[in-house]
Amino acid sequence: MRRITRITCLALSVLMMFTLLVGCSSNDKTAQQSTQQSTQSDTGIYTPGTYIGEGKGNNGTIKVEVAFDANSITNVTILEHTETAGLADPALERVPQQITAGQTLNVDAVSGATNTRNGILEAVKNCVEQAGGDVAALENTPAAQAKAQGQQIERETQLLVIGGGIAGLSTAINARVQGIEVLVIEKMPYAGGAANMTGALIMAGMSELQEEMGVTDSVDTIFNDMMTYGDNINYEPLTSLYAENQGAAVDWLIKTVGTEFEPNFSVFPEHTNDRALYPLGKKNGSLAGEIVAHYVDNGGELLLETKATELLMENGRVVGAIAENANGDTLTIRADVTLLASGGYGASPELRPSGKDSIVFYGATSSTGDGIVMAEEIGAATHFMEYIKSYPQGVKTMDGSPINDSGAYVTNGMGVPLASQSATLNNGGIYVNQNGERCMNENMDFVSIKKVTEKQEGAIVYLVLNQKGYDGWKGMLASITDETAEGWFESDSQPIYRRGATLEEVANKAGIDGTTLTATVDHFNEMVTNGTDADFGRAEMSVALEDDGQWYIIEQRLRMATTLGGLKTSTNLEVLDTNDQVIPGLYACGEIVGGVHGSESIPSACVGWAVTSGKLAGDIIAEACKK
């Protein structure tokens, strides 16, 4: 959070210029506004003072403090917010600056933080009204620092990397070490991509670290595990490539980037041998931050807010790309080799498979499939586009459409698997369907819970908890504030997040049959007394779901962040056309590449593929450039 404490001369000059421009207009309405502005300027536009307002951001309430003198907004300060660190920071910093500098509410959009921007503007408008100002006039005022007409910029480089996530930056780091000139462009105001939102569990099979930790593995075992859980439909050449090279990629991360890992493996039934590791601390964005810092600190060139719009073709070869930046400039970037590492398509309504409307999205808003679209325009082939990586135990966090003004999905849900697992294991929680009937062994593996959830009406199940269970569940979820929870309890819309003094009451609020639910809970408690789950074979049957004064029902949906389809490539990561021929000069790595996982990625495989394919692309491209 930054505090802005001064009015720039530029801001005052533009305010005067605006008055003159409006006064010269021949439009009657505009002339009337000009007269009103002139009259106000004699007595003051605002009632001087400091006011506090609130608006709705992406994750909750944004509270701001706005200071006014008689004729201007002198300061906008963010007092409180629950927006996602890193992703919302550009909006939290820039929007207050633009408001004070331009004396306007007509501020630029901030990529990936539309809801945060809108929440700040809503709060500031409230303050303007309190100060007696004219919100409509501020919305129509030109920005003080209006962008000049965009320039035409020409650039040349050996390797152009489109996408500043961990896949693209792994390529860039590895290629630069081998003497290749690299330019990375990223459309967002920050680098790191979707990995900013994850603790980056990574597959480390056949690495030196795995061996040091006492685990013996094999390439064949890794390959077979991935094929088994991908329903054996994986694009085998890439699955094999991944299995053969993931260990070397993790070793490279440790030796080159300096990444440290947790001392113990995370154990999953999908892995025959332990090979899933978290970076030290398990913090969201930590691995992304390390990779970004290593690239930039070692002299790598990274252009943020620079979006590629078109691939350049000459004589059947890709020779770079055209891009636009935040200043309105058009960049023509010529390159010996171009790498697409722009991520998946989970945020694209057009590219995401149909029939998945109930699945909540908690991925990166930047995942709009731009690279896929550009590549398809020059004849590139895609495959596995109907597959996404979905998980169970997601909570919808907003009502209405999750599509923003730019036509992309925004985060409208969150994952609550560990809290839900704890609630069923330790506090007797159960899952029921829309009819109030128990529908599964609640302590199955995640894929099995997912498959049961998919079969329910609306692909939704309902977690039933008593007060003790709810306290434990919510206590593990810092992202759901008391304020947010109370708002959901009071709502009649989504998400179904209800409480009541009796099972009948809470069921009625949730739209579930209360008589059936009561019978379901009674039957479950009888089975707990007998020590056997005769219905679903749940092993943990020591804690009954007893009435302790308050009951809770929380809907849980499927959730997704990652897509599994994308561009078709060779084992050299060269992009192929629809005739399976290499498109010269064009490579791809990371999530934009389709087929490696088949229909289902196993835990730790997605981040591992980003690093592995990125490191591999660096080796392959460096050799190609030298030739």
N, C-alpha and C positions, 0 to 999 in steps of 0.2 A: 504494500500500500504506500503510495506517495502523496505528499501533501503539496498542493499547488497554491502558492501564496501571493502571486503577483499578476497584474494585468499587463499584457504586453502592449507596446505602442501599436503594433500591427493590429491587434484586436480592436483598439479604439479607432484606428484609421479606417478599418473595414466597416465598422458600425456607421461612421460618418459617410463613407462611400455608399453604403446601402441606402441611407436616407436620401442622398442625392439621386441615385439611380431610380429609386421608387418614385421620387418627385417628378422625374422626367418622363415617366410612363404615360402613355395615352389611354391606358385601360382605366375605366372609371373606378373599378374595385381597388386596383392598385393605387390609384391617386387618393382614394379615400383612406387606405392604410397609411399612405405617406403623410396625410394630414393628421391622422391619429398619432403617428410616431412623432411628428413635429410638436403637437400639443403636449404629448407626454414628456418630451425632452425639456419643456419649460418647467414642469412641476416634478419631474422624476419618473422614470419608468417603473421603479420598484420601491417598496417600503423597505428601507435599509434594515439589515439584521441578518441573523443566522437561523436557518430553518432546517428541519429534519424531515425526510420523506422516505418512503419504502416502495420497492418494486419487486416483481417476481422474476428471479433469475432462473437458471437451468436447474439448480439443486434446491432452491428455497429463496427466502426473503433476502433482498439486498437493501441495506439501510445506508443512506447518504446524508451528508450535511452540506448545505449550500449557503454560501455567504454572498450578500448583495450590498452594493452601495446604491445610490439613487438611480444610477443609469447603467449598471453593468453587474454581471455575475463575476465576483472576484475570486471565488474559490469553490471547488467541488472536492469533497473528501469522502472516500468510502469508509464508513464506520464499521459495518458488519456484513459478512457474506459467508455462504457455505459452498461457493463455487469450487470446481476442481482445480487444485494447485497446478500451475504450469499451463494447462489448457486455457484457463480463463484469464491468466495474467495480462496478456496483451490488451484485452478489453478493459480490465480494471485500471490499467495505467493510461491507455490512450484516450478513452472516451471522456474522462474528466478534463484531460488536457485540451481536447478538441472543443469541448463546450466553452471553456474559459477563453481559449485563444480566439475562437471564432464568434463568441457571443451568439451561439446557435445551438439548436437541437437537431439540426440536419448534419449528423456526423457520419463518417464512413463506417461501413460494415467491417467487422473484424472476423476474418476466416476462422471457422471452428468455434466461435464464441458469440453467435447471434443472440441467443437467449440471455446471455450475460449483458451484452450491450443493451438489449431492449429493457432489461430489468433496471439498469442504471438510468436510462432515459425516462422510464416510468417514474422512478423516484425523484429525479430532478424536476420533471414536470409538476409533480405534486408540490415541490418547494417553490417553483415559479408561481403557481397559483396562490400559495400562502403569502407570497410577497407582493401579490397584486399585479403580476406580470401577464403578458399576453403569450400564451403557449403557441397559438397558431402563428403569430408573427415570428417567433423564434424558430419554428419548424420551417418557415419559408425563407428565412434569412440565408444568404449564401455563406458558405464556410469562409472564415477569415483567411485561411491559407489554401485558397482554391488551387487545384493542381494546374500547372502550366500544360500546354499542349505537349503530349508525349513525344519523346525523342525516339529516333531510330538508332539503335545501338548494334554494332557488329562485334562479335566475339569469335575467337578461335581457340580450340583446345584439342588435345589428343583424345581424351575421354570425357564425354558429357554424361553425367549421372542424373537422371530425372527421378527425384524422390530422395529425401534426406532422412529416411528411417534407418533402422539398424542393418538392413540388407544392403541398401545403396551405400551407406557409409562404410560398411565392412569392405565392399568392393573398392571404394575410394582409398581407404587407408592402405589396403594391400597393394593396389596398383601404384600408389605414390611411393611406397617403400621400394618398389622395383623401377623407379625412375620415370614413371608416366605422369604427364601433366594432366590434372584432373580439375574439372569444374562441376560442383554439385548444385542443382537448383531444387528448391523446395517451395511449394505453393503456400504452406502455412507460415505463420509468424514465428514458429519455433521448429526445431528439428527433433528427430527421434521417432516420429511416426506413431503407429499404434502401440509400440512398446512403451510409450510413456504411461500407458494405462495398465501395465501389468508388472508383476514381480519377476517376470521373465524366467519361468521354469524352463530349463533347457535340457535336451537329450544329449548325453555325454558318453554314449556307448563307444567302446574301443579307444577311449582317451587314456592318456598317461595318468590322469587324475583318477579315473575309474579303477585302473589297475592298482594305483597306490592305495586306494581305499579297500582293496582286497576282493574285488569282484572280477570274475572271469567272464568275458562276453565273446560274442562272435558276430561277424557281419551277417552270416546266414540267419542267426537268431533274431537280430534286429530287423532284417528284411521280412522274415516270416511274421514277426509280431505286427509290423505295419500292414502287411497284406491281410492278415487275419482280421484285424479291426477295421480295415478299409473294405471289407466284404470281398476281398480278392479281385477288386476291379481297378486297383491302382494302375497308373501308367508305369509299368515295371522298370523301364530304363532309368527313370528318375528316382524311383524308390530305391533301386539298387545303388545309384550314384550317391544318394543321401546316406544309406547304410554304410557305404565304404568310406565316406569322408567326414562324418560328423565328429569322430574322435579327434582328427587332426585340426578341425575348426575350433573345438574347445581348447585344445592345446595352444592354438594360435591366439585365442582370446586372452589366455592367461599370460603368455609370454610377450605378446605385442601390446595389448591394451592394458594389461595389468589387472584383469578381473579376478576377484577372489570369490570362492564359493563356500556355501554352508558345509559344515563338517560331516553332515549325514545326508543320505539319499532320501528323497520323498518316494514312498513306496506305493505303487499302483498295480492292480492285477493285470493291466494290459501289457506290462513289461515282464517278460520271463526272468530277466536279470535286472537288478537295480542299476538304473542309469539316468534317472531324472534328478537334476540338481538345481537349486535356487542360487542365484548370486547372493553373496553375503548380505544379510539383513532383510532379504525378501521384500524390499521396498519397491513400490510401483515407480517405474521410470529410472531406477538406479542403473541398470545395464545400459539403457538408452543414453542416459546422461554421461556415462563413462565413454561410450563410443563417440558421441558428439564432441565431448571435450578433447579426446585424443586427436580427432581429426583437425579440429580448429586450432588447438594449442600447438600443433606441429606444422602449422602453416597452410592447412587445406583451405581452399576457397569455397565458401558456402553462401549462396544468394537466397535469402528467405523472401517470402511473399513474391515468388517468381514462378508463375504457373506456365508450364509447357502447354501449348495449344495445338501444335501441328508438327509432325515429323517431316524433315526436309528430305526429298528424294532426288537423286540425279543418276540417270542411266541405270535405274533399277537398284541403286544402293542408297541406304540411309546415310546422310552426311551431316546430321545434326537436327536441330529443332528450332521452332519459333516459340518465343515465350513472352509473357507480359508481366510487368512488375507492379508494385503498389503505387508507383508514381505515374502510371499510365504509359510507361515506355514500352516499346516493342524491341525485343532482343532477337536478333538472328544469330544463332550460335552454331558455328560450323565445327564439326568434330570428326576425327578419324573413326571413332567408335562411339555409339550411343547405347546407354544401358537404361532400360526401363525397370525401375524399382519403386514404383509409385503406389504399391499396396493393392488391397482387395477392393471389393465392390459392395460391401455390406451396407453402406450408406446410400446406395443408388437405387431408387425405386424402379428404374428401368432395367437394371442388370440383375438385381436380386431375384431369385426364383419366385414364381407366383405361389399363392396358397399358403404363405407363411406369415399372414397378417397378425396372428396372435403372438408371434415370437417377439419379445422385447429386445431392443438393440442397446448394447452398452459398449459398443466399439467406438472407433474414431470417426468423427464426422467427415474427416478428410478422405475416408475410404470410398470414393465415388467412382472408382474404375476408370479414371481419366486415361491412364496408360493403355488400358485395354481398348478403349474407344479409338484412340489415336492409331494404335497398331492395326486395328480392324480396318480403318480407313485406307491403309496401304496394302491390304490383302492378307493380314496375319490371321492365323487359325486360332480358335479357342476350343477348349474342351472341358468337361466336368463342370460347366457353369451352373448346373442344377443343384450342386451340392454346397451346403454351408456347414460350418461347425457349430452345432447347437448343443447346449447343456440344459439340464433341468434346474429347478430351484431359482428361478428369476422372479423378481418383483417389479411390476410396472409402476413407474413413478410419476406418470403424468396422464391426464385425461386428454382426449381429443387427438388430432393428427400429430404424428411425430415428424412431419415433413416441414422443414423451415422455409424461409422466404426464397432461398436459393435452390429449392427443390431437392434437398438432400435429407436423409434421415438424421435426426439428432438423438442423443442418448435419451431414451425413455424408459430405462429399466436398469436394474442392478442385479448382481449375483449374490445369493445368500446361502451358498451350499454348506459352508462349515457351521454356520449358526444353526441351520436347519438340521444338519446331521447331529449336532450336539443335542438339540431339542428332542429328537426322537430316541437317541441313544441313552440320554441321561435323565430326561424328564417326561417320558411317556407319550410324547407327541405322536399323532397319527395323521395319515393322509386320507381324505375322503373325496368322493366325486360330487358332482352337482346334486345328486340325490341324497347325499349324506351317508353313503355307504363307503366303508373302508375299501381301498382298491389296490393295495400293494404291501409287500414287505418293505417297510420304510428305510431299512438299513442295508438295502442292496447297493451295488456299485452304481455310479452315476449314469452310465449308459443304460442300465436296466431301468432305473427310475425314469430316465428320459423316454424310453420306449413305452412305458405304462402311461406316462403323461400324454404322449402323442395320441393315445387311443381314447382319451376322455373327451367329453363334450367341450368344444372350444379349445382343446389341448390345454386344459387347466385342471390342477388339483388344488385341494385346500388343506392347509396345515392347521390342525386343531390343537390348541394349547390351553392349559390353565394358567393362573397368574404366575406361578413359579416358572413354568416353562417359557412364558412370554418374557419374563424378566431376564432369564438366561439368554434367550434368543436375541432380544434387542440389545442386551449388554455387549454382545459381540459385534454390533453393527454401528460404528460411530457415524456412518453416513446417513443414518436415519435419526434425525434430531427429534427431541420431544415435540418441538413446534410442528415438524413435518408429520409426525405420527398423529398428533391431535387433529391436524387438518384432514388427514385420511379418515380418522374415526368419525368425524362430523360429516363427511361427504357421502352422498348417495350414489356417486359414480365410481369410476376406477381410481385406484385399485380396490378390490374387495379386501378391506382391512378393517375388521369390525370387532367390537367387544360387547359383552352383555353379562348381566348377573346370573343368567341361566343359559343352558344350552339352547332351549327354545328361543330365547330372546336373541342371542347372537346368531343363531341359524336364520331366524326371520330377517334380520338385518342383512345377512349375506345372500339371501335368496335361496336358501337350502332348506329342505324339509326337516323341521325341528324334531318331529316324532321319530323319524328314521335315525337322525343323528344321535338322539338320546339313546336309542336302542343299540346303535353301533358302539358307543362309548361304554355302555353297560356290558355288552358282550366282550369287548376288548378287556375290560377290567376282570371279568370272570376268567378269561384265558390267562391273564397275568397271575391270578390266584392259583390256577392250575399249573402254571409254569410252562405252558405249551401254546404256541400260536398254531392252532389247528387249521387256520384259514390260509396263511401265506408263509408259514415257516420262519417267522422272524426269530432270530436266536436270542436277542435281548428281550426278556419278558419279566423283568424284576421290578419295574416301576409302573404303577397304575396311573391312569389319567383321572385323578380325583378332583372333586369340586373343592376349590379353596377360596371361593368368593367371587371369582371373575373368570370368564371364558373368552377366548380369542379365536378368530378364524382369519387366516391370511392366505390369499390366493397365491399360487406359484405357477409360473408359466415357463415355457422354454425361453432361453435367452441365447443371443448370438453376438459375436464380435468379429468372427473370422470367416472368410469364404475359402472354399477348397478348389474352385475352378479358376481358369484363367488362360493365359497364352500357352500355346503348345511350343515346346522348345526341344532342341537336340540335347544330347548329353553334354555338349559343350556350351549349353545355355544360349545357343543361337535361336532367335525367334524363327519359327517356321510359318510358311504361308499355307493356304488352303489346299495346296498340292503337296504338302510335306517337304517343300524345298526351303532351304535356308534363305532368309532375307539378309543380304550382305550388309554388314555394318551395324546390325541391331541385335542386342542381347537383352536378357531379362533375368531377374533373380528375386527371391522372396515370395511374398504372398501373391504377386501378380502371375506367377507361374502355376499352371493347373496340373492336377493329376497325381502329384507325388504322394498324397495321403489317401487316395481313393474316396470312399464315401464318408469316412470318419477319421479324423486325426487323433492319435493317441496322446495322452498328456505329455507335455514338454516337446512335442514334435514340431509345432508351428514356429516357436522362437528358434529352436535348433535349426530348422530349415532356413530361416532368414540369415542366420550367421553362416551356416555351412555353404549355402548357395552364393552368399555375398563374397565370402573368402575365396571360393572356387572361381567365381567370375573375375575377381581381381587377378588371379593367376592366369586364367585363360586369355583375358583381354590384354594383360601386360605382354604376353607372348605374341599376340596378334599385332599389337602396336609396334613392337620391335621388328616384326617382319615387314 
